[in-house]
Amino acid sequence: CGTSDAQRTEQRESYLFEMQDAAMAMVEGKMMLPWESPVEVRNAIKAFVREHPDRSASDKAGTHMEDPALAMTGQNRQDYQFKWGTYGEESSGGAILNEIASSSNGEQMGDEDAAENAINGIVKLNMPPPMTYELNGHTLTYREKPAAPGHEFDPTLLLIHGIGIGQSSWFWEKIFQRYKGAIIAPDLIGCGLENGGDPWDPLKRDVEVPLDWVEGIERLMQNKGFDEMHRCVVVAQNGVAPIGIKLAYRNEATVSHLILLSPPCWERLTSAFTSEEERQRRHRDNIGSAAEFYFNYLESKIGYRMKIREFFKEKPDDRFISLATAKGATRREARTPIIAMNSGDLNYRSFEAELTALVQPVLTMTGGNDRVYTDKRPGFGLGPYSTKMNNEKTVIINGKTMLPWESPDAVLKEIRTFLGLKDDGEDETGRSQDMFIRARRQPSLQ
């Protein structure tokens, strides 16, 4: 389906639920996809055939052709009984055929193949290696970077990654490379399994979302000795805003500032699901046979590339795709946090009470192409953050949702300004300006 053919896409999703071995691919375009995006159509066909072989044909022949799409040229086209009818090279079918032929002849390959060949299946991070700690017998992981010389008094950033296919602390790689102060980036429970953490098995471990994710980070904060003299700045990415909000609310003595990158609109954070029945229905939708098929597709490079594009202003780079779909990052056990996120477990209730009671300065940063920024409906968008919160500042930068990857320099520039640091990451005194008055907290919220 084409990304601009939204209405028909929603109608066609029923194929996933009604047909066995059905898959859906999103390709740039509307309806004339073989002409609009012939390379992407070809790659989608190749990936589908490769990942979902014809079992009946394999049983008859005893072997399975590894990549039939590449065999659709020359004499092999007749052997495979692939009929193009009367299409010529000027037709849409001919356009796809030429793309397939060019790849098999060693000409320029699509981005999917180029990225895979470039890293040979090995993704090396420019980050410190992961470390582990314990919480109630559960092994959790994190990455940590010490401050550069001369920046020991810069605020420590506590970075909370978003939840999605393959997402973990690697998401902050570009921030690790640029920020000169100390950084700690935990992996949420059930995420970053490739780093050595324990998977979240709902049948063996009951995890309350978002509370257990918050408590996991709080244990790490305790281990690192954060106190009133050594505080941290919490930075939460996109949909995990409730985790950052609860951390700041519960730890005003150790969290000096809260930064929300591409957060949901105000209405989303301050409204609960209409019913428990709706939440349970979403859970069922995320664990059925159709969901299994969809997960397999999204965990492939081509499937993930097509899906994640909607969160970037420009085309996502190959490195981001490779890190998210790296071996170990997309294990079946790593799906549980995604299921919880998709089912709305993070929004089981309103967080308006915490948002309006925060005493720390809050920075809301979003991309100019983020639909949250462009949504002008009353109660939606970013406006209520400024009108209903104390000490809140909203900034708009270039990008859409994945700002630490799209515009890392702009993100850090706004963070340094917000923290009272000079452009080089250090203010006049060598310390961050902690400009707020502590207030007595209202009774604790559950």
ChimeraX attribute file (.defattr): number of C-alpha atoms within 10 A of each C-alpha:
attribute: neighborCount
match mode: 1-to-1
recipient: residues
	/A:1	21
	/A:2	18
	/A:3	18
	/A:4	14
	/A:5	15
	/A:6	12
	/A:7	9
	/A:8	13
	/A:9	16
	/A:10	10
	/A:11	9
	/A:12	13
	/A:13	15
	/A:14	12
	/A:15	14
	/A:16	17
	/A:17	17
	/A:18	10
	/A:19	10
	/A:20	11
	/A:21	13
	/A:22	16
	/A:23	17
	/A:24	18
	/A:25	21
	/A:26	22
	/A:27	27
	/A:28	18
	/A:29	16
	/A:30	16
	/A:31	15
	/A:32	12
	/A:33	18
	/A:34	20
	/A:35	16
	/A:36	16
	/A:37	17
	/A:38	23
	/A:39	23
	/A:40	23
	/A:41	21
	/A:42	22
	/A:43	23
	/A:44	19
	/A:45	15
	/A:46	18
	/A:47	18
	/A:48	20
	/A:49	16
	/A:50	16
	/A:51	14
	/A:52	12
	/A:53	15
	/A:54	12
	/A:55	10
	/A:56	10
	/A:57	12
	/A:58	12
	/A:59	10
	/A:60	9
	/A:61	9
	/A:62	8
	/A:63	10
	/A:64	16
	/A:65	16
	/A:66	12
	/A:67	15
	/A:68	18
	/A:69	23
	/A:70	19
	/A:71	19
	/A:72	20
	/A:73	19
	/A:74	9
	/A:75	9
	/A:76	13
	/A:77	16
	/A:78	12
	/A:79	10
	/A:80	14
	/A:81	9
	/A:82	14
	/A:83	10
	/A:84	11
	/A:85	7
	/A:86	9
	/A:87	13
	/A:88	12
	/A:89	12
	/A:90	8
	/A:91	13
	/A:92	17
	/A:93	17
	/A:94	18
	/A:95	20
	/A:96	22
	/A:97	23
	/A:98	17
	/A:99	20
	/A:100	22
	/A:101	18
	/A:102	15
	/A:103	16
	/A:104	16
	/A:105	11
	/A:106	8
	/A:107	10
	/A:108	12
	/A:109	17
	/A:110	14
	/A:111	16
	/A:112	16
	/A:113	14
	/A:114	13
	/A:115	18
	/A:116	16
	/A:117	11
	/A:118	12
	/A:119	13
	/A:120	9
	/A:121	14
	/A:122	13
	/A:123	15
	/A:124	9
	/A:125	11
	/A:126	11
	/A:127	17
	/A:128	14
	/A:129	11
	/A:130	20
	/A:131	14
	/A:132	15
	/A:133	15
	/A:134	13
	/A:135	15
	/A:136	6
	/A:137	8
	/A:138	14
	/A:139	15
	/A:140	27
	/A:141	27
	/A:142	24
	/A:143	21
	/A:144	19
	/A:145	19
	/A:146	14
	/A:147	17
	/A:148	13
	/A:149	9
	/A:150	11
	/A:151	18
	/A:152	16
	/A:153	18
	/A:154	24
	/A:155	28
	/A:156	25
	/A:157	26
	/A:158	24
	/A:159	25
	/A:160	26
	/A:161	24
	/A:162	23
	/A:163	21
	/A:164	19
	/A:165	22
	/A:166	28
	/A:167	21
	/A:168	27
	/A:169	25
	/A:170	25
	/A:171	22
	/A:172	20
	/A:173	17
	/A:174	17
	/A:175	19
	/A:176	23
	/A:177	12
	/A:178	12
	/A:179	24
	/A:180	22
	/A:181	21
	/A:182	20
	/A:183	22
	/A:184	21
	/A:185	25
	/A:186	27
	/A:187	27
	/A:188	25
	/A:189	26
	/A:190	23
	/A:191	33
	/A:192	26
	/A:193	23
	/A:194	19
	/A:195	21
	/A:196	15
	/A:197	23
	/A:198	19
	/A:199	23
	/A:200	20
	/A:201	15
	/A:202	9
	/A:203	6
	/A:204	7
	/A:205	10
	/A:206	10
	/A:207	15
	/A:208	12
	/A:209	19
	/A:210	19
	/A:211	15
	/A:212	16
	/A:213	18
	/A:214	20
	/A:215	15
	/A:216	21
	/A:217	23
	/A:218	17
	/A:219	14
	/A:220	20
	/A:221	20
	/A:222	11
	/A:223	10
	/A:224	11
	/A:225	13
	/A:226	17
	/A:227	15
	/A:228	12
	/A:229	9
	/A:230	15
	/A:231	22
	/A:232	26
	/A:233	22
	/A:234	23
	/A:235	24
	/A:236	23
	/A:237	26
	/A:238	21
	/A:239	22
	/A:240	24
	/A:241	26
	/A:242	25
	/A:243	24
	/A:244	22
	/A:245	24
	/A:246	20
	/A:247	21
	/A:248	26
	/A:249	22
	/A:250	17
	/A:251	15
	/A:252	19
	/A:253	17
	/A:254	20
	/A:255	24
	/A:256	26
	/A:257	25
	/A:258	27
	/A:259	28
	/A:260	24
	/A:261	25
	/A:262	27
	/A:263	25
	/A:264	24
	/A:265	20
	/A:266	20
	/A:267	16
	/A:268	18
	/A:269	20
	/A:270	17
	/A:271	14
	/A:272	17
	/A:273	16
	/A:274	10
	/A:275	9
	/A:276	11
	/A:277	10
	/A:278	13
	/A:279	19
	/A:280	14
	/A:281	11
	/A:282	17
	/A:283	18
	/A:284	14
	/A:285	17
	/A:286	21
	/A:287	14
	/A:288	12
	/A:289	15
	/A:290	21
	/A:291	16
	/A:292	15
	/A:293	17
	/A:294	19
	/A:295	19
	/A:296	16
	/A:297	20
	/A:298	21
	/A:299	21
	/A:300	19
	/A:301	22
	/A:302	23
	/A:303	23
	/A:304	22
	/A:305	25
	/A:306	19
	/A:307	16
	/A:308	17
	/A:309	17
	/A:310	15
	/A:311	17
	/A:312	19
	/A:313	18
	/A:314	11
	/A:315	13
	/A:316	18
	/A:317	15
	/A:318	17
	/A:319	16
	/A:320	15
	/A:321	20
	/A:322	22
	/A:323	21
	/A:324	24
	/A:325	25
	/A:326	19
	/A:327	15
	/A:328	15
	/A:329	22
	/A:330	24
	/A:331	17
	/A:332	13
	/A:333	16
	/A:334	25
	/A:335	25
	/A:336	19
	/A:337	23
	/A:338	19
	/A:339	20
	/A:340	19
	/A:341	20
	/A:342	17
	/A:343	21
	/A:344	19
	/A:345	20
	/A:346	21
	/A:347	22
	/A:348	18
	/A:349	15
	/A:350	17
	/A:351	20
	/A:352	16
	/A:353	12
	/A:354	20
	/A:355	22
	/A:356	13
	/A:357	16
	/A:358	25
	/A:359	24
	/A:360	24
	/A:361	20
	/A:362	25
	/A:363	23
	/A:364	18
	/A:365	25
	/A:366	28
	/A:367	24
	/A:368	17
	/A:369	17
	/A:370	24
	/A:371	17
	/A:372	21
	/A:373	21
	/A:374	13
	/A:375	14
	/A:376	12
	/A:377	8
	/A:378	9
	/A:379	15
	/A:380	18
	/A:381	21
	/A:382	24
	/A:383	18
	/A:384	14
	/A:385	22
	/A:386	15
	/A:387	9
	/A:388	14
	/A:389	18
	/A:390	16
	/A:391	16
	/A:392	18
	/A:393	15
	/A:394	15
	/A:395	14
	/A:396	18
	/A:397	17
	/A:398	16
	/A:399	22
	/A:400	23
	/A:401	25
	/A:402	23
	/A:403	24
	/A:404	19
	/A:405	19
	/A:406	22
	/A:407	16
	/A:408	18
	/A:409	16
	/A:410	16
	/A:411	21
	/A:412	17
	/A:413	16
	/A:414	18
	/A:415	21
	/A:416	21
	/A:417	13
	/A:418	17
	/A:419	23
	/A:420	18
	/A:421	22
	/A:422	14
	/A:423	13
	/A:424	10
	/A:425	22
	/A:426	22
	/A:427	19
	/A:428	10
	/A:429	9
	/A:430	16
	/A:431	16
	/A:432	21
	/A:433	16
	/A:434	14
	/A:435	13
	/A:436	12
	/A:437	9
	/A:438	11
	/A:439	11
	/A:440	8
	/A:441	12
	/A:442	10
	/A:443	6
	/A:444	8
	/A:445	10
	/A:446	5
